[in-house]
Amino acid sequence: MKIAVISDIHGNLEALKEAFSNIEKRKTDTIVCLGDLVGYGPYPNEVVEFVRENHILNILGNYDAAVLEREFNYIRNTRINEFCMPWAAGELKEENIDYLSTLPREINFQFQNKKVCFVHGSTRSINEYLKEDSKEAEEVMEAFTGDVLVCAHTHIPYESKYGSKILLNDGSIGKPKIGRPNGTYIIMDVKDKNVYAEMIEFTYDYEKTAAAMEKKGILKACIDNIRTGME
């Protein structure tokens, strides 16, 4: 079973389209999205609709949850979010809000003998950061009863092993924090009772996204992140 894992698109339609095209060439069996379809980028409706129309399995991200509730319960209360969260909430069509409200907070699969759990933040919280080699990651993986935990939220991809258990983070499609304006995702392959993960980094026309953000009056700090891959 070959699975592409994407997340943290954040309204960046250009990055999503390029990622989808890139994934199609790799002939995966399915795509799983770990949430955060909206926020920051200029195309929240178009991103939600692309995911829906292409029947991509999806879970709720913390920014999706914040937009639904119109509160800062799931995101940091910062100057950027004070702009982005109300803006995205105001842009979303009712049918796309309804779609976000139906999303689960995790997906669990079993492939061969491997139990795989997909979450946005962690198994404990939608907005917990499982940074590589962190205390939080160690605690979560110690309590985790499956074989592979796949998370997002940090926007930085990595693979870590905790004994026989694996923790994967796919990074971010549309709002990178890797110091480059490139999207990242994971190809996870479960075969012969083993799990293999490949981190993919791809380029796209980020200036097209930045221009659309400028045209829509989105905060300059958000646009700078698209161009630099730094928060």
C-alpha positions in Angstrom: 0.0 0.0 0.0 1.5 3.3 -1.2 0.2 6.4 0.5 0.9 10.1 -0.2 0.5 12.2 3.0 0.0 15.9 2.6 -1.0 18.7 5.0 -1.0 22.3 5.9 -2.1 23.7 2.6 -3.3 26.9 4.1 -5.2 28.3 1.1 -2.3 27.8 -1.3 -3.9 26.4 -4.4 -0.9 26.6 -6.6 1.2 24.5 -4.2 -1.7 22.0 -3.9 -2.1 21.6 -7.6 1.6 21.0 -8.1 1.8 18.5 -5.3 -1.2 16.6 -6.6 0.4 16.4 -10.1 3.6 15.3 -8.6 1.9 12.6 -6.6 -0.1 11.3 -9.6 3.2 10.6 -11.4 4.3 8.4 -8.5 1.2 6.2 -8.8 0.2 6.0 -5.2 -2.8 4.0 -4.0 -4.4 6.9 -2.1 -3.7 10.4 -0.6 -4.3 11.3 3.0 -4.5 15.0 4.0 -3.8 15.8 7.7 -5.7 19.1 7.7 -5.3 22.8 7.7 -6.8 23.5 4.3 -7.4 27.1 5.1 -5.6 30.1 6.6 -2.9 32.5 5.4 -3.2 31.7 1.6 -5.5 33.5 -0.9 -7.7 30.5 -1.9 -9.5 28.9 1.0 -12.6 27.9 -1.0 -10.7 26.6 -4.0 -8.4 24.4 -1.8 -11.4 22.9 0.1 -13.2 22.3 -3.2 -10.1 20.7 -4.8 -9.8 18.3 -1.9 -13.5 17.5 -2.0 -13.6 17.0 -5.8 -10.6 14.7 -5.8 -12.0 12.6 -3.0 -8.9 13.1 -0.8 -9.2 11.6 2.6 -8.9 14.4 5.1 -8.9 15.2 8.8 -9.5 18.4 10.7 -6.6 20.7 11.3 -6.2 23.2 14.1 -6.7 26.2 11.8 -9.8 24.6 10.2 -11.1 24.1 13.8 -10.3 27.7 14.7 -12.1 29.1 11.6 -15.2 27.0 12.4 -15.3 28.3 15.9 -14.1 31.8 15.1 -11.9 31.7 18.2 -8.3 31.3 19.1 -8.8 28.1 21.0 -6.7 26.1 18.5 -4.2 28.6 17.1 -1.7 31.1 18.6 -3.1 34.5 19.3 -0.7 36.5 17.1 -0.9 39.6 14.9 -0.9 37.3 11.8 -3.7 35.1 13.1 -5.7 38.1 14.2 -5.9 38.9 10.5 -5.8 35.5 8.9 -8.4 33.6 10.9 -11.3 36.2 10.5 -10.3 36.7 6.8 -10.5 33.0 6.0 -13.7 32.5 8.0 -15.3 35.4 6.1 -14.2 34.0 2.7 -15.4 30.5 3.2 -18.7 29.4 1.5 -21.3 27.8 3.6 -20.9 24.4 1.9 -17.2 24.4 2.5 -17.8 25.3 6.2 -20.2 22.4 6.4 -17.6 20.1 4.9 -14.9 21.2 7.4 -17.4 20.6 10.2 -17.8 16.9 9.3 -14.1 16.1 9.3 -12.7 13.6 11.9 -9.7 14.4 14.1 -7.9 11.2 13.2 -7.9 8.3 10.8 -6.8 4.8 11.6 -5.8 2.1 9.1 -4.4 -1.3 9.2 -2.1 -2.4 6.3 -0.9 -6.0 6.5 0.2 -6.2 10.2 0.8 -2.5 10.7 -1.5 -0.2 12.5 -1.2 3.4 11.2 -2.8 6.5 12.8 -3.0 9.8 11.0 -3.5 13.0 13.1 -2.9 16.7 12.7 -1.1 17.7 15.9 -0.9 14.6 18.1 -3.0 11.8 19.5 -3.5 14.1 22.6 -4.4 17.4 21.0 -5.2 18.8 17.5 -2.7 21.7 18.2 0.1 20.0 20.0 3.5 20.3 18.3 5.4 17.0 18.0 8.7 18.5 17.1 11.5 16.1 16.2 13.2 14.6 19.2 11.0 16.6 21.6 9.8 15.6 25.0 6.2 15.8 23.7 7.0 13.4 20.9 8.7 11.0 23.3 5.7 11.0 25.6 3.2 10.5 22.8 5.1 7.7 21.2 5.5 5.9 24.6 1.8 5.9 25.0 1.0 5.1 21.4 -0.3 1.6 20.9 0.0 1.5 17.1 3.0 0.9 14.8 3.1 4.2 12.8 1.9 7.7 13.9 1.8 10.2 11.1 1.4 13.9 12.1 1.7 17.4 10.6 1.3 20.9 12.2 5.0 21.7 12.7 5.5 22.3 8.9 8.9 20.6 9.1 9.2 17.0 7.8 11.0 14.3 9.6 11.1 10.6 10.5 11.9 9.3 14.0 12.0 5.8 15.4 10.9 4.9 19.0 11.9 1.2 19.3 9.7 -0.6 16.8 7.4 2.4 16.4 7.7 5.1 13.8 6.8 8.8 13.9 6.5 10.6 10.6 5.8 14.3 9.9 5.0 15.3 6.3 5.9 19.0 6.7 3.7 21.4 4.7 2.3 21.8 1.2 1.5 25.5 1.3 3.3 27.3 4.1 6.8 25.9 4.5 9.1 26.5 7.5 12.2 24.8 6.0 14.0 28.0 4.9 13.0 27.5 1.3 9.8 28.3 -0.6 9.1 24.6 -1.4 6.3 22.3 -0.4 6.9 18.9 1.2 5.0 15.7 1.6 5.6 12.0 2.3 5.2 8.9 0.3 4.7 6.0 2.8 4.9 2.5 1.5 3.7 -0.5 3.6 4.9 -3.7 2.0 6.3 -7.0 3.0 5.3 -6.1 6.6 7.7 -3.2 6.6 7.1 0.6 6.4 9.2 2.8 4.2 8.9 6.6 4.1 10.3 9.0 1.4 10.3 12.7 2.1 9.5 14.7 -1.1 10.3 18.3 -1.6 8.9 20.1 -4.7 9.0 23.5 -6.3 6.0 25.5 -7.6 5.2 29.0 -8.7 5.2 30.6 -5.3 5.3 34.1 -6.9 1.9 33.4 -8.4 0.5 32.7 -4.9 2.3 35.8 -3.4 0.8 38.0 -6.1 -2.7 36.7 -5.4 -2.1 37.4 -1.7 -1.0 40.9 -2.4 -4.0 41.5 -4.6 -6.4 40.3 -1.9 -4.7 42.5 0.8 -3.3 39.7 2.9 -0.8 40.7 5.5 2.8 41.1 4.3 4.2 38.8 7.0 2.2 35.9 5.4 3.4 36.8 2.0 7.0 36.9 3.2 6.7 33.4 4.5 5.5 32.1 1.1 8.6 33.6 -0.5 11.2 32.6 2.1 9.9 29.4 3.7 10.6 31.0 7.1 8.1 32.1 9.8 
